Amino acid sequence: MDVNYELYKVFYYVARTLSFSEASKQLYISQSAVSQSIKVLEKKLGQSLFIRSTKRVQLTPEGEILFKHIEPAMNLIRQGENQLLEANTLNGGQLRIAASDTICRYFLVPYLNKFHRDHPNVHIKVTNSTSIDCAHILETGQVDFVISNFPNSGLSNVHNIRTIKEFRDIFVANPHYFPFKNETLTLHDLLQHPIMMLDRKSTTSEFLHSVFQKSQLDLVPEIELSSNDLLIDLARIGLGIAFVPDFCIPEGECELFALKLTEELPARKLVVAYNETLPISQAAKQFMDILF
């Protein structure tokens, strides 16, 4: 089937914005031209791609399927254009990274600082999301690579994974409210107290639930949040025992202590993952070299 690329381009912008008027602005063409292009594409494909109403536009199931294929293709084309403009130098171009809030704050900032000082003309784009969502962002070609906690169920189909460092997760509490500083607790003991942890969308939640399940224990956290910083703040005021990566606790922390456990929790990894089917830009290669 011979379908003009421009038709798919118009479809991509309408599907991404769910607005014919917004797509026309971004494409610098008239709204009627956008509407006509979609009608032509639908006729060629023999499928309705959008449900149109006076209040909103939404994709049909067939439109959803097409968008899942068009989005990575558009990102790949954009990446190719950027690499050509970059012309194998670091005097321009773009570095695109995805990482969780915790990784950005507690690990990534010093490396971004160094890279920016060394290559000030490279535009740096950081997408902030959970480690699981970062894997999807990588799959659709929106970033050059992701920095993620591992294991990560979202990276099960990604083969290019390099370990940066290992870390351990710890339970921390305020000794005034939880006087266990000189005790060694079991996982079962912990269940008698309010546990605070990241929500179910995180790799940390996947990891901790699997640890308890292996001991045939059912973990029901008291508080689930999307921020390790907030978990630490709540632990400081005694609302519960927080489960966080060890690198989130600042040196010299005096309000919290790490609980001792009879069961040693497995170490996890901080990794770089990139899509083996896409070329790696000079900027991405240079940044990854800094990490190792």
C-alpha positions in Angstrom: 0.0 0.0 0.0 1.4 3.3 -1.1 0.6 5.9 1.6 2.3 9.3 1.6 4.6 9.9 4.6 3.0 13.4 5.1 -0.4 11.7 5.8 1.2 9.6 8.6 2.9 12.8 9.9 -0.4 14.6 10.1 -1.9 11.5 11.8 0.9 11.4 14.3 0.4 15.1 15.4 -3.4 14.7 15.7 -3.1 11.4 17.6 -0.5 13.0 20.0 -2.4 16.1 20.7 -6.0 14.7 20.2 -6.8 18.1 18.6 -7.1 19.0 14.9 -6.5 22.7 15.7 -3.4 22.1 17.8 -2.0 19.7 15.1 -2.5 22.4 12.5 -0.6 24.9 14.6 2.3 22.5 15.1 2.4 21.6 11.4 1.9 25.2 10.2 -0.9 24.2 7.9 -4.6 24.9 8.0 -7.1 23.0 10.1 -9.0 22.0 7.0 -5.8 20.6 5.5 -5.3 18.5 8.6 -8.9 17.2 8.4 -8.6 16.4 4.7 -5.3 14.5 5.2 -6.9 12.4 7.9 -9.9 11.6 5.6 -7.5 10.6 2.8 -5.5 8.3 5.2 -8.7 6.7 6.5 -9.9 6.1 3.0 -6.6 4.5 2.0 -6.5 2.3 5.0 -10.2 1.5 5.0 -10.5 2.3 8.7 -11.8 5.1 10.9 -8.9 6.4 13.0 -10.6 9.0 15.1 -13.9 9.5 16.9 -14.9 13.1 16.3 -17.3 15.1 18.5 -17.9 18.7 19.2 -16.1 18.5 22.5 -13.1 16.2 21.9 -11.3 13.9 19.5 -10.2 10.4 20.5 -8.5 7.5 18.8 -10.5 4.5 17.6 -9.1 1.1 18.5 -7.7 0.9 15.0 -6.2 4.4 15.5 -4.6 3.2 18.7 -2.9 0.3 16.9 -1.6 2.6 14.2 -0.3 5.2 16.7 1.7 2.5 18.5 3.6 1.9 15.3 3.8 5.4 14.0 5.1 7.0 17.2 8.4 5.0 17.4 8.9 5.6 13.6 8.5 9.4 14.0 10.9 9.3 17.0 13.4 7.3 15.0 13.2 9.8 12.1 13.7 12.7 14.5 16.7 11.0 16.1 18.2 10.4 12.7 17.8 14.1 11.8 19.4 15.1 15.1 22.4 12.9 14.5 22.9 14.3 11.0 22.8 17.8 12.4 25.2 16.8 15.1 27.6 15.6 12.3 29.6 13.4 14.7 30.6 16.3 16.9 29.6 17.5 20.3 29.3 21.1 19.2 25.5 20.6 19.1 22.9 17.9 19.0 20.8 16.5 21.8 21.2 14.2 24.8 17.9 12.5 25.8 17.8 10.6 29.1 14.9 9.1 31.1 15.3 8.4 34.8 13.2 8.3 38.0 13.0 11.2 40.4 15.2 9.4 42.9 17.9 8.6 40.4 17.9 12.1 39.0 18.3 13.7 42.4 20.6 11.4 44.2 22.8 10.0 41.3 22.4 11.8 38.0 22.9 15.5 38.8 26.8 15.5 39.2 27.2 13.6 35.9 24.8 16.1 34.1 26.8 18.9 35.6 30.1 17.5 34.3 28.7 16.8 30.8 27.2 20.2 30.5 30.5 21.9 31.5 32.4 19.8 29.0 29.8 20.1 26.2 27.8 23.3 26.7 26.3 23.3 23.2 24.6 19.9 23.5 21.0 20.3 24.5 20.1 18.0 27.4 16.6 16.7 27.8 15.8 14.7 30.9 12.4 12.8 31.1 11.4 12.1 34.7 9.3 9.0 35.3 9.2 5.8 37.2 11.8 3.2 36.2 9.1 1.0 34.8 7.6 3.8 32.7 11.2 4.7 31.6 11.4 1.3 29.9 8.3 2.1 27.8 9.8 5.5 26.9 12.9 3.7 25.7 10.9 1.2 23.7 9.1 4.0 21.8 12.4 5.7 20.9 11.8 8.9 22.8 15.2 8.8 24.6 18.7 7.6 23.8 18.9 5.5 27.0 17.4 5.2 30.5 19.1 4.9 33.9 17.0 2.6 36.0 16.9 0.4 39.0 17.3 -3.3 38.2 15.6 -5.8 38.3 13.0 -3.9 36.2 10.1 -5.9 34.7 9.8 -3.2 32.0 13.3 -4.1 30.7 12.6 -7.8 30.2 13.0 -7.4 26.4 16.0 -5.1 26.4 19.4 -6.8 26.0 21.7 -3.9 26.1 22.0 -3.3 29.9 25.1 -2.2 31.6 25.6 -2.1 35.4 26.7 1.2 36.9 26.8 0.2 40.5 25.1 -1.9 43.1 23.1 -0.6 46.1 21.1 -1.9 48.9 17.6 -1.0 50.2 17.2 -0.3 53.9 14.4 0.2 56.4 14.8 3.4 58.3 13.0 4.8 61.3 13.1 7.4 64.0 14.4 5.7 67.2 12.1 7.8 69.4 9.0 6.2 67.9 10.6 2.8 67.0 13.1 1.9 69.7 14.7 -1.1 67.8 18.2 0.4 67.4 19.8 -2.4 69.3 17.6 -5.2 68.1 17.6 -7.5 65.1 14.2 -7.9 63.5 12.7 -10.5 61.1 10.5 -9.6 58.2 7.6 -11.0 60.2 8.4 -8.6 63.0 8.3 -5.7 60.5 4.7 -6.5 59.6 3.6 -5.6 63.1 4.6 -2.0 62.4 3.5 0.6 59.8 5.6 0.2 56.6 6.0 3.1 54.2 7.2 2.5 50.7 7.0 3.6 47.1 3.7 2.9 45.2 2.9 -0.2 43.1 4.1 1.5 39.9 7.8 1.4 41.0 10.5 -1.3 40.7 11.1 -0.8 44.4 7.6 -1.9 45.2 7.9 -4.9 42.9 11.2 -5.8 44.6 10.0 -5.6 48.2 6.7 -7.4 47.6 8.7 -10.2 46.0 11.1 -10.4 49.0 8.1 -10.8 51.4 6.4 -13.3 49.1 9.5 -15.5 49.0 9.2 -15.7 52.8 5.5 -16.5 52.4 4.5 -13.2 54.0 1.9 -10.8 52.7 3.1 -7.2 52.8 0.4 -4.5 53.3 2.1 -1.1 53.5 0.5 1.6 55.7 1.6 4.4 53.3 2.5 4.2 49.6 3.9 7.3 47.9 5.7 8.3 44.7 8.6 10.1 46.4 11.4 8.7 48.5 12.1 12.2 49.8 8.6 12.3 51.3 9.0 8.8 52.7 12.1 9.9 54.5 10.4 13.1 55.8 7.5 11.0 57.2 9.9 8.6 58.8 11.7 11.5 60.5 8.4 12.5 62.2 7.6 8.9 63.3 4.7 8.0 61.0 6.2 4.7 60.1 9.2 2.7 59.0 10.3 3.7 55.5 11.9 1.4 52.9 14.3 3.4 50.7 17.6 2.9 48.7 20.6 3.4 50.9 22.0 6.2 48.7 19.0 8.4 49.6 20.0 8.7 53.2 22.5 11.6 53.6 25.8 11.0 55.5 25.6 12.1 59.1 21.8 11.5 59.3 21.0 11.9 63.0 17.2 11.5 63.1 17.0 8.1 61.5 18.6 4.7 61.9 18.8 1.7 59.6 17.0 -1.3 61.1 19.0 -4.6 61.4 17.3 -7.6 59.9 17.9 -11.4 60.3 17.3 -11.8 56.5 19.8 -10.1 54.3 18.0 -8.3 51.4 19.4 -8.9 48.0 21.4 -6.1 46.4 19.9 -4.3 43.5 21.6 -2.5 40.6 21.6 0.9 38.9 21.9 0.3 35.2 22.0 2.0 31.8 19.7 0.5 29.2 19.5 1.4 25.6 17.7 0.1 22.5 20.0 -2.2 20.5 18.0 -1.5 17.3 18.7 2.2 17.3 22.0 4.0 16.6 23.6 5.7 19.6 24.5 9.4 19.2 27.9 10.8 20.0 26.4 12.7 22.9 24.9 9.5 24.4 28.2 7.6 24.0 30.1 10.4 25.6 27.7 10.6 28.6 27.7 6.8 29.1 31.5 6.9 29.1 31.4 9.4 32.1 29.2 7.0 34.0 31.7 4.1 33.9 
